Amino acid sequence: MLERETLVVKQRVKTFSSRASFEILDENGTVVGTAEQSTSALAKVVGTVLGAPATQIEFREKPDDSLVFTVRRRGLLLKKVEVVDSQGAVIGLYKAKKFSLAGGFHVYDGAGKHVAEIRGKMLKSEYTFFQPDGKTEMGKVSKKWAGAMKEMFTSADTYAVQIAPQFADQPTVKMLILGAAVAIDSLMSTKGGGSGGGESDDE
């Protein structure tokens, strides 16, 4: 899954289920992975009192469904949305821009270093990742697609994740971008039951 520079994310609709579930496809329409949300019973109970519950989305690769990485939301008052690798190490943290009229997020690595900025139309799944210099494009998420699966993009919950060529050999960057593509829709927006996105930043 992470060997590819372009992936298509398509939400799966499950009857009688509020859990977010996605298929991840390559450019030819082959399912190469899945992203599935899970929330513990205890977290749901706590969430009824304190707001959006702790939850996580597991990204698994086909054909063996091996775990690649996880995006999780946790915390009580100051909720964090983190990216965790298959070994359980935190490799990324999304922070909402608190005082930005345009919205967006800053992305930090596990050591707290600022590694990316997300700008664009978050709720419309149209945004771009930049390096901290604000100029170098790392990748983007878009509902516009000119490939063979163009007809799939009539769905409001289908979008493409494209990695800039210079970051094609960096799996961590791919996890941060693919993770955000799903998490912004499912964990960090009112649409997905979130609170507008993890911890807030002041930029």
N, C-alpha and C positions, 0 to 999 in steps of 0.2 A: 504493500500500500504506500509506504513512504518512499518507494523508489521512483514514484511518478511526480511529474511537475504540474499536472492538471488532474483534478478530481472533481466529480460531480456529487453533490450531496442532495439526497432526495428523502424527504420526510415520509415515514410510513404511518398511515392512519390505522390505529387499532381500536376496534369497537369496544366500548366500555372500559377504556383505559386512558388515564391522563398522563401516562409516562411518555416522554419524548423518545422516539425511535427513528433511526435514520439508516438508509442504505448508502454506501459510498461506492461509486462506480468509476471506472476508468473512462477514457475518451470514447471507447467503443461500446459502452453500455454494459460491460461486464461488472458484476458485483465483486469488489475486491475487499470490502470490509463493512462493518456495521458500527453504529454508535447507539448505545442503549442506556437509558436513564434508570437509575434505581434509587429508592429512598427507603430507609429502614422504618419499621413500624414506630419505634421510639422517636425518630426524627419527625415523623408526621405528627405525633401527639404534641411534641414540644413546639412544632411549627404553628399549630393552631393557636398557641398563646403568644409566641414571640415573633411571628411573621414567617416568611418563607423558610421552609425547613432545610436542614443540611441534606445534600443529595449529591449524586455523582453520575457522570456519563462515561461508560467504558467503551473505548475504541478497540475493536477486535478485527483481526485480519483473516480473510478467507484463504484457503479452504478449511483450516483447522481451528478457526475462532480463537487463536492465541491473542492474549492481551498485548496491545502495543503501548497504549497510554490511557490515562484517565483525567478527566476534568472534574473537579469537585468544588462544591460550594459548602463552606462550613463557617462556624462562628455564630455568636449570639447577636450582640449589638452591632459590631463591625464585621460584617460578613466578608469572607475572602473567597475569591474564585481562583483556584490554582490548577496548574497542569502538573501531573505526576507521571513519571515514566513507569515502565513495567516492573521496575525494582522498588518502587515506592518513594523515589527521590523527587522532591519538588524541583521542577525545571523552569517554572514560569508562574507569574502572578499578574492578573489583570486588575488595574486600578482605574476607576472612572474619573474623567476630568470634571471636577466639581463645579468650577466657575467658568467653564467654556460654553459659550452660547451654541456652538456647533456640535457639542457633545464629543464622544469618542473615549478612547482609553489609552493609558500608558501600559507598557508591558515590561516587567522586570524578571530577571532570572532568579534562580534559587538563592543566590548570594545577595540579592537586592540591587543588582546593577541594572540600570535602565537600558533595555535592549531594543525597544521598538515603540512606535506610536501608531495608533489606529485612528484614521480620519475618514469621514464620509457619512453616509446615511445608514445609521445602525439598524433601525427598525425595518428598513427596506432591503437589507442584505446587499448593500452597495457601498463598499468601503475598501480602503487601501492601507497596507502596512508599510511604514517607513522606518528607516533606521533613526536613531536619536537626532541626527542632523536635520531631520525633517525633509530631506531631499531624495535620498536613495531609496527607491522602491524595492521592497522585499517580496511582495505578493499582494494579491487582491481577491476579494470575494465579490461576485457579480451575478445578477440574474440574466445577463445578456450572454448569449452563446451562439456561435456561428458554426459549431461542429455538427457531427452526424446526428446528435440527439437533440437538435433544436426544438423539436415538438414537445419534449419533456418540460421545457421551460415555460409552458403555459400555466404550470402549477405555481402558486404563490410560495410554496415551500421547497422549491428546487433551485439550487444555485451552484455556480462553479467556483472552485478554489484553484487559483493559478499562482504558482511560485515563480518568482523572477529567476532567469537562467543562472545568475551568479550565486544563487543560494540552493541550487538543485542538489548539491551533495551535502547539505546540512539538515539532517533529520530533525534536530531540535527545532529549527526554524519552522519546518513543515508541521511539527506537532503543535507549535504555538499558533500558527495560522489556521490549521484545520480545526484545532480545539476551539479557537475563538469563533469560527464560522458557525459552529453548533451551539456554543455556550451563549453567545450574544442573543441568539434566537430563543434559547430554552432556559437559561439560568440567570441572565443579566438584564432581562426586559420584563415589562409588565405582561407581555404576551405569554412568557414562560413562567410566570408566577414569581419573578424575581423582584428586586428592589431597585432596579436601575443600574446595577453593576457593583460588585465587590466593594472594597474600600475606596474612598474618594480621594482624588488628588486635588491639588490647588492650582493647576494650570489649565 
